[in-house]
Amino acid sequence: MPRVPQTRAVPYLTEQEETTMPERSEPHSRRAFLRATATFGAGIIVGGIALNRIPLNAPAIAATGDPDPTATREAELKELHDWQTQVAKPVVCTPASTPTPTEVPIATMGAPVPYQSVWTITVLAITPSPAITAIPPKGKYMQVNLTASHSEAQGKLLYLTDFVLRDSQDRFSAADQNINTEIFGGLWLPGVEPGQTADAAIIFDVAADAGDAFVLESRSDPGFRVAVTVEQRG
């Protein structure tokens, strides 16, 4: 005789038990469904904006009846781009202006002028110098006469090759050692003892059309500038 499978009896619930029994699965299923729907909808909106298919302000366009939603979207995108560009601009700091150095006034002949912090030089005169046969000038020779003293405790050599003569057309003539040695001999660069004042002279080969006004300047000391003028003798 075949066996009949036994089934477990399921008790029926009364009407009161059905109404009081807590719902377990339905609220969770509904909440999960709402979340999935919201996430999916947001993805569609973001994707539509990225692909230029959904206007940024669709409700506003519908409310105002704008016949050209594309123009509105482009205007909004432009405004957003301008704002991002303005935020991204780096802050530019304007450096403080550098003051222009004040030029040292030009001294006059006969006035003692500091030179290289230890020397005191007084320019006495400038005169035309006769040409020498051994080294003829390219233009004409001019001779500057001066005196020099210093404040050092030991004797110092005055390097006259440091000086240049500038004419009224801003042309410079250097003190050529060969020319000066030929005229003044080997003792052209004077050695000055402490407390003593030495006489010195410098020959410059200036342009033939140079006038009578010059400025004696130093290569190493920009503060040394003396105006010299040829004295007219009649």
C-alpha positions as CSV (number, residue, x, y, z in Angstrom):
1,M,0.0,0.0,0.0
2,P,1.7,3.3,-1.1
3,R,2.6,5.8,1.5
4,V,0.8,9.1,1.5
5,P,3.1,12.0,2.3
6,Q,2.1,13.7,5.4
7,T,1.6,17.5,5.3
8,R,2.0,19.8,8.1
9,A,-1.1,21.4,9.1
10,V,-1.0,25.2,9.0
11,P,-3.2,26.8,11.5
12,Y,-5.6,29.4,10.2
13,L,-5.3,32.9,11.6
14,T,-8.2,34.6,13.0
15,E,-9.2,38.0,11.7
16,Q,-7.8,39.7,14.8
17,E,-4.4,38.0,14.4
18,E,-4.2,39.0,10.7
19,T,-4.8,42.6,11.5
20,T,-2.3,42.7,14.4
21,M,0.5,40.7,12.7
22,P,3.4,43.0,11.8
23,E,4.2,43.6,8.1
24,R,7.8,42.6,7.6
25,S,8.7,42.6,4.0
26,E,6.5,45.1,2.2
27,P,7.8,48.4,3.7
28,H,11.4,47.4,3.0
29,S,10.6,46.4,-0.6
30,R,8.7,49.6,-1.2
31,R,11.6,51.8,0.3
32,A,14.2,50.0,-1.9
33,F,12.0,50.5,-5.0
34,L,11.7,54.2,-4.3
35,R,15.5,54.5,-3.8
36,A,16.2,52.7,-7.0
37,T,13.7,54.8,-8.9
38,A,15.2,58.1,-7.6
39,T,18.8,57.0,-8.4
40,F,17.8,55.9,-11.9
41,G,15.9,59.2,-12.6
42,A,18.9,61.3,-11.4
43,G,21.2,59.3,-13.7
44,I,18.9,60.0,-16.6
45,I,18.9,63.8,-15.8
46,V,22.6,64.1,-15.4
47,G,23.2,62.1,-18.6
48,G,20.7,64.2,-20.5
49,I,22.5,67.4,-19.4
50,A,25.9,66.0,-20.3
51,L,24.7,65.0,-23.8
52,N,22.9,68.4,-24.3
53,R,19.5,66.7,-24.5
54,I,17.8,68.2,-21.4
55,P,17.9,72.0,-20.8
56,L,19.3,73.1,-17.5
57,N,16.1,75.1,-16.6
58,A,13.4,73.1,-18.3
59,P,10.6,74.1,-15.8
60,A,11.4,77.7,-16.2
61,I,11.3,77.4,-20.0
62,A,8.0,75.7,-19.9
63,A,6.6,78.4,-17.5
64,T,7.8,81.4,-19.5
65,G,6.9,79.8,-22.9
66,D,10.4,80.5,-24.3
67,P,10.3,79.3,-27.9
68,D,14.0,78.7,-28.0
69,P,15.1,76.5,-25.1
70,T,18.5,75.9,-26.7
71,A,19.4,79.6,-26.5
72,T,18.5,79.6,-22.8
73,R,20.6,76.5,-22.1
74,E,23.6,78.0,-23.9
75,A,23.2,81.3,-21.9
76,E,23.2,79.3,-18.7
77,L,26.2,77.3,-19.7
78,K,28.0,80.5,-20.7
79,E,27.3,82.1,-17.4
80,L,28.5,79.0,-15.6
81,H,31.7,78.9,-17.7
82,D,32.4,82.7,-17.0
83,W,32.0,82.1,-13.3
84,Q,34.4,79.1,-13.3
85,T,36.9,81.1,-15.4
86,Q,36.7,84.0,-12.9
87,V,37.3,81.7,-10.0
88,A,40.2,80.0,-11.7
89,K,42.0,83.2,-12.4
90,P,45.2,83.5,-10.3
91,V,45.7,86.5,-8.1
92,V,48.2,88.8,-9.7
93,C,50.4,90.7,-7.2
94,T,51.8,93.9,-8.6
95,P,55.4,94.4,-7.4
96,A,56.3,97.6,-5.7
97,S,57.9,100.1,-8.1
98,T,61.6,100.4,-7.7
99,P,62.7,104.0,-7.0
100,T,65.0,105.5,-9.6
101,P,68.4,106.1,-8.1
102,T,69.3,109.7,-7.8
103,E,72.2,110.7,-10.0
104,V,75.1,112.2,-8.2
105,P,75.5,115.9,-9.0
106,I,78.5,116.9,-11.1
107,A,81.2,118.7,-9.2
108,T,83.1,121.7,-10.6
109,M,86.8,122.3,-11.1
110,G,88.6,123.4,-8.0
111,A,86.4,121.5,-5.6
112,P,87.7,118.5,-3.6
113,V,85.8,115.3,-4.7
114,P,85.8,112.0,-2.8
115,Y,87.1,109.0,-4.9
116,Q,87.0,105.3,-3.9
117,S,86.2,106.2,-0.3
118,V,89.9,107.0,0.6
119,W,91.0,109.5,-2.1
120,T,90.4,113.2,-2.4
121,I,90.9,114.6,-5.9
122,T,90.8,118.2,-7.0
123,V,90.6,118.8,-10.8
124,L,92.5,122.0,-11.6
125,A,92.2,122.5,-15.4
126,I,91.9,121.0,-18.8
127,T,94.1,122.3,-21.7
128,P,95.0,121.2,-25.2
129,S,98.1,119.2,-25.4
130,P,100.6,119.3,-28.3
131,A,100.8,116.1,-30.4
132,I,103.7,113.9,-30.0
133,T,105.5,112.5,-33.0
134,A,105.8,108.9,-31.6
135,I,102.0,108.5,-31.2
136,P,100.0,110.9,-33.3
137,P,96.4,111.4,-32.0
138,K,93.4,110.1,-33.8
139,G,91.6,113.3,-32.9
140,K,93.3,115.7,-30.6
141,Y,95.0,115.5,-27.2
142,M,93.5,117.1,-24.1
143,Q,95.4,117.2,-20.8
144,V,93.6,117.2,-17.4
145,N,95.6,118.5,-14.4
146,L,94.7,117.4,-10.8
147,T,95.9,116.9,-7.3
148,A,95.4,113.8,-5.2
149,S,95.6,112.8,-1.5
150,H,94.4,109.8,0.5
151,S,93.5,108.8,4.1
152,E,95.4,105.5,4.3
153,A,98.2,104.8,6.8
154,Q,100.6,103.6,4.0
155,G,101.5,104.9,0.6
156,K,99.1,104.2,-2.3
157,L,99.4,104.2,-6.1
158,L,96.8,106.3,-8.0
159,Y,95.6,104.3,-11.0
160,L,94.9,107.1,-13.5
161,T,93.8,104.6,-16.1
162,D,90.5,104.3,-14.2
163,F,89.4,107.8,-15.5
164,V,87.6,108.6,-18.8
165,L,86.7,111.9,-20.4
166,R,83.2,112.4,-21.9
167,D,82.5,115.1,-24.3
168,S,79.3,117.1,-25.0
169,Q,78.2,114.4,-27.5
170,D,78.5,111.6,-24.9
171,R,81.6,110.2,-26.6
172,F,84.1,108.6,-24.1
173,S,87.9,108.7,-24.3
174,A,90.0,106.5,-22.1
175,A,93.3,107.3,-20.5
176,D,95.7,105.4,-22.7
177,Q,98.7,104.2,-20.6
178,N,101.1,104.0,-23.7
179,I,100.3,107.7,-24.7
180,N,100.7,109.0,-21.1
181,T,103.9,107.0,-20.4
182,E,105.4,108.3,-23.7
183,I,104.8,111.9,-22.6
184,F,105.3,111.7,-18.8
185,G,107.7,108.7,-18.5
186,G,107.5,105.7,-16.3
187,L,106.4,107.7,-13.2
188,W,103.1,108.6,-14.8
189,L,101.1,106.7,-12.1
190,P,102.0,108.6,-9.0
191,G,102.7,107.0,-5.6
192,V,101.2,109.2,-2.9
193,E,102.5,109.0,0.7
194,P,100.2,109.4,3.7
195,G,99.4,113.1,4.5
196,Q,100.9,114.2,1.2
197,T,99.2,115.8,-1.9
198,A,100.6,114.8,-5.3
199,D,100.2,116.5,-8.6
200,A,99.1,114.4,-11.6
201,A,98.1,114.8,-15.2
202,I,96.2,112.7,-17.7
203,I,96.3,112.9,-21.5
204,F,93.1,112.0,-23.4
205,D,92.8,111.5,-27.2
206,V,89.4,113.1,-27.9
207,A,87.4,113.5,-31.1
208,A,88.7,116.3,-33.4
209,D,85.3,118.1,-33.3
210,A,84.9,117.8,-29.5
211,G,84.1,121.2,-28.0
212,D,85.5,122.8,-24.9
213,A,83.2,121.2,-22.2
214,F,83.9,117.7,-20.8
215,V,83.1,115.6,-17.8
216,L,85.9,113.6,-16.0
217,E,84.5,110.3,-14.8
218,S,85.6,107.1,-13.1
219,R,85.1,103.5,-14.3
220,S,85.0,102.1,-10.8
221,D,83.3,105.0,-8.8
222,P,80.1,106.3,-10.3
223,G,80.0,109.0,-7.7
224,F,83.1,110.7,-9.2
225,R,82.0,113.2,-11.9
226,V,83.6,116.5,-12.4
227,A,82.7,119.1,-15.1
228,V,85.8,120.5,-16.8
229,T,85.9,123.3,-19.3
230,V,88.8,124.6,-21.5
231,E,89.8,128.1,-20.5
232,Q,89.8,130.5,-23.3
233,R,92.9,132.6,-23.2
234,G,93.2,135.7,-25.3
